[in-house]
Amino acid sequence: MKRYYTSESVGAGHPDKICDQISDAILDELLKQDKNSRVACDVIANDDVIYIGGQITTKGYVDTIKIAWDILKPLGYNENDFKIINAIIPQSSDIALGVDKSKNKKLGAGDQGLLFGYATDENEFFMPWPLVLSHELVKRAEYLRKKELFPYAKADMKSQVTMEYDSINNEIKISKILMSIQHEASFNDKEFKEYIIQDIIKYVTNKYKFNDDYEILINPTGRFVIGGPKGDTGLTGRKIIVDTYGGFAKHGGGAFSGKDATKIDRSAAYMARYVAKNIVASKIAKKCEIQLSYAIGLPNPQSIYVDTFNTSKYSEEELIKMIYALFDLSVEGIINTLDLLKPIYLPLATYGHFGRIDLNLPWEKTDMTDKIKNYFKK
């Protein structure tokens, strides 16, 4: 049986990703100064205005305007392009009551929420191929643009990859690749598209040894000059499927960027990935999806759900017992296990938060596989 699955990615100059990067750059700068900073920073970018809002309580200080320009200038913008407004206020005292740790109280979740983690054994990234390739395409394009090797290109770009999964022959192949890349007003269309085909699309698909008989679409409207916040409003946290699993797994709806680790939208999603990846890496399942749920102010998950898509000989009940036995899923346990009070978040604001073997991320480690195997040997 043949099925077609599609995932997308966006580049660093996409308006939503501009906002994600500013939010996470502010978070990282504050964590450098005060690891216990409480940060919920959201950015909106529209036309020539960038608005930085949110709730922050910290012993540190950050020049939000400077941080924003540190993100914007490498994307090709100058100080005449935007007016930047800072409107950050302290964290709500009501939320702090539920979150802050005291002598007789464990660290509580910063909000209620449900989070999903996912892993698949189809590649070294433990991620779905359509999303991996989508990320690799825009990552390659942005690398070439920053190196000034990509003629006519500007920073706003998107990719989309459709792949054919043939369960009968156990094959995965590329069916279609779409790239939309912003360009200068005066450009050579033929040269521009040929460069994208040869130096980006074929470079990536050859690198991962895929077929070359796929359909290619490049800037299907015919023109992409107006981009970034001039072409579309950007908002922190709007690319949640790009950030996670490309549509291959469920999503609880919570975004990541601009949030410190007490926000379980971020930290528990990382933990769910850590657990799912170690289950797959231990080879007791070929695919795994995990749901965790939390209540504001309470330290431990309210529920766990596990689905291995009929690829494991162990039942959901057996897997959940193993998870409770081996993994500390309390908010403080997650933060300690994954070392989440460090300034590690800005690089995640582009090209996804999972499967990032280019970064040394604690939730991507497979250091629990032996413990999982030994647990089931009992």
N, C-alpha and C positions, 0 to 999 in steps of 0.2 A: 504493500500500500504506500502510495506517495502522498506526502503532505508538504505544504509550503508554509514556511514561517518567516516572518519579517521583523527585523529590529532596526532602530535608527540611533544615530549619535549626532551631536552638534559640537562645533569647535569653540575655542576660547573666546572668539569674538561674537558669538551668538548673544543677543541681548539678555536672555535668561542666565547664560553662563557668566556674563560680565557681572551680574548681580550676585551670583553664587560666589564668585572669586572675591569680590569686595567683602562680602559677609564673612567668609572664612579667613581672609587676610586679617580682618579686625579681630576675630576670635583668636587666631594664632598669636598676634601681637600681645593681646592681653594675657594669654596663657604663659607667655615668656616671662611676664612680670608677676603674675599671680595665678598659680595653677588652680586655685579655687574660684576663679572668676565665674560668675553666672552670666551667661551670654545668650541672648535671643535677638539676633541682628538680622533685619530684613531690609532689602534694597529694592527700589523700583527705579527703572531707567526708562524715560519717555521723552523722545525728541531731544531737546538740549538740556534736560533737567535730570539729575540723579539725586534721589531722596534716600537718605540713610536713616532708618528708624529702628525701633526695637527697645528692649529692656535689658539693661546691663548693670550689674553690681560688681565692683572690682576694686582692688587696692592699686591697680595699675592705671596707666593713662595711655590713650592712643589718639593720635591726630588722624581722625577719620578721613579728612579731606586729602591729606598726603597719601594715606593708604589707598584711597580710591585712584589717585593719579598714578601710583605705582603699578596698578593693574591696567589702567587705561592707556598709558603712553606706549607700552610695548605692542598694543593692539592697533597703533597708528593714529591715536587721537592726540590733540594738543589742548592747551588750557583755554582756547577760544571755543571749543566744541561743546562744553558742558558747564552748567551752573550746578554746583554740588551743595546740597542742603543737609545739615546734620540735625536730627531731631530725636536723639537717643535719650531715654529716661531710665531711672532705676527699675530693677525688678520689683514686681508686686510683692508687698509684704505678706499677703495672703498665700501666695505660692511659696514664698520662703519658709513659712511655717511648716509646710508639708515636706519640704525638700531638705532643709538644713539638718545636719546631724547634731545630736546632743549626747550627753553622757548616758542617758537612758533610752535613746532612740536611734535606730539605724537610719542611714541615708534613704530617703524616700524618692520615688519616681517624681519627676517634675511635671508630669501630666499623665492622664490616662492614655491608652493607645494600644493598638495591636500591630505587631511587627512580623515580617516574614523574612526567612533566610532560605537560600536555595543553593544547590550545587549539582553539577552533572559531570560525568566522567568522560565527556566527549573530547576533551583536550587538556593540555597542561594547565590551563587557566581555571579549570573546573567551572566553566561558564558556557552558555550557549554560543555556538559559532556565529550566528548572524550578528549578535551584539559585539563579540570580539572583533570581527572584521569591520563593523561600522565604526567602532572606536579607533581601530588601527588606521583607517582611511583618513579620518579628520586629523588624527595625531600626525600622520605623515605629511598631510597638506600644510598644517600649521608649522611643522618643523621646517619645511622648505620655504614657506613664506618668511619666517623669522630669519632664515639664513640668506634671504634675498635671492633665492634661486628660482622662485616661482613667478614667472612673468605675469604682470597685470593683477595678481591676486591681492585681495583684501581679507580682513580677518573673520568676517561672518561666513560661516559655512555649515553645511549639514550633509549627512550621508544616510543611506538606507540600503540594507542588504536583504534580499529574499533568497532563501535557500530551500532546496528540495531534500526532504528526509524520506529516503526509500527504505521502509522497514523490511521489505522482502529481501533485497540485496544487501541490506545493512550498509547503505552508502549515504553520504551527505555531500551535496554538490551545490555550487552557486547557480542560481537561476537569473537573478537580476541585480544590478548595482546602480543606484541613483546617487549623484553628487550635485549639490547646489552650492556654488562658491561665488561669493561676492567678488566683483572685479572693477577695475578702473573704467571710467566712462569711455576713454579712448583705448581700445584694445583690438587685438587680432583674434577674432573668434576661433578660426581654425587652429591657430597656434596654441591658443589657450586650452582648447578641448583636447588637442593631441598631447599636450603636456600632462594633463590630468589622466588621460588614458595610460600613457606609457610610464610616467614617473610616479604616479600615485596608485591608480587602480591595479595595473598589472604588477607593479612592484610589490604591493601587499599580497595579492592573490598568489603570485609566484613564491613569495616568501613562505607562505603556509601550504604550498604545493596543492592548490586547488585547480579545478578545471578552468579552461580559458574560453569556453563556448557559452558564455553568459551574455545577456543583454545589458547594454550600458545606456543610461540616460544622464545627460549633463545639462544643468540649467534649463529644464524643459519649458520655462516661460520664454526663453530666448534672451533674457537680459536680467542681470542682478547687480545693479550699481548702487541702489539705495539699500543700505543694510544697517546692522546694529540697531541701537535705540531710535534712529531716524526712520527705520523701516518697520519696526515692530516694538511694542512695549516689552521691557524685560522685567522679570520679577524673581527674587530669590525663591528657590525651592519648587519651581514649576516643571523641571525636567526630571521628575522622580522615577520614571521608567528608564530613561537614559542612565540615570545614576545607579540603578539596581540591576535588573535581570532582563531588560529588553522585552518585557511582556511574557516571558516564559514562566514566571511565577506570579503569585498574587502579590498585592501591595496594600498595606494598611492605610495609606494616604498621607502619612507623615513624611515631611522632607528632612534633609540632613543639614544643609549648609547654614552656617551662622549660629549653630546651637552647641552649647557645651555638653559634656558627657552626662550630666544629670537629666538631660532630656532624652527619654528612652526612645523617642523617634529615631535618634541617631545611635546611641550606645547599644540598645537591645537589638536593633537591626544588625549591627556589626556582630553581636554575640550569636544571633540566630544563624548568620552566615558561617561563623566559626564552627558551630556545632554541626551544621549541615555538611560543610566541607570535610570535616574530620570523619563524619560517618561515611561519606562517599570515598574518601581517601583510604579508609580502613577496609574498603571493598566488601562491606556488608550490605551495600546498596549501590546501584548505578546512578540513581537520582534521588534527591531528598529535598523536601520542602518542609520547613518548620514554622509554626506560628507561635508567638508568645504574646500574652496580653498583660497589661499592668494597670494599676489604679493610682491616681495621684496621691502622693504622701506615703504610700505603702512600699516596702522594700522588695518584696518578692513577686514573681509572676502569678497572675490569677488563673492562668490556664496554659497548657502546652498541647499543641496538635502536631502530629508528624504524618507525612505522606511520602512513601517511597515509590509510588506509582507501580506497585507490584514487581519491584526489582529487588526486594529483600526477602529472605526467608524468615525474618523476625517480624513479629506483630507490632502494631503501634504501641500497645501496652508495654511490651518488652523494651522497646526503644525509649519510651518515656521514662521508664524506671531507670534505664541506663543513664539517661541525660541527668536526671535528678541526682543520681549517685556520683557522677563524675564532674559535673559542671555546676559552678556557683552562679546562679541566675539572678541573685539579688542585685540591686542597682550598684551597691558598693563592690560586690563581687565581680561584676562585669567590668567596672572601672579599673579595679586592681588587676584582674586577669589580663585585660587587653591594654593596660597602661595608657588610659585615655586622657590623662591630664597634661599631656605634652602637646606642643604646637606642631601637629602633624597634618593639619586639615586642608591647607590651601592647595596642595597638589591633587587632592581628591575632588576639587571643585570642577575639574575637567576630566573627561575620559573615564568616568565611572569610579565607584567606590569599592568594587569587588573585582577579583581576577587580576589585580594590579601587581604582576610579578616584577614590574619595574620599580616598585617601592617595597620597602621592608615593613609590611603592615602586620601587626600582631594577629588580627582576625583572619589573615590568610595563611597562617602557619598550620601545619598538619602534625603538631606535636602531641596530639591526643590519640593518635591511631593505635599505638601499642596498648594503651590503657583500655580502649574500646574493645580491641581483640581479646585482651585478657579477661575483661568482664564477661564476655560471652563464652569463654572457655570454662567458666565455673560450673 
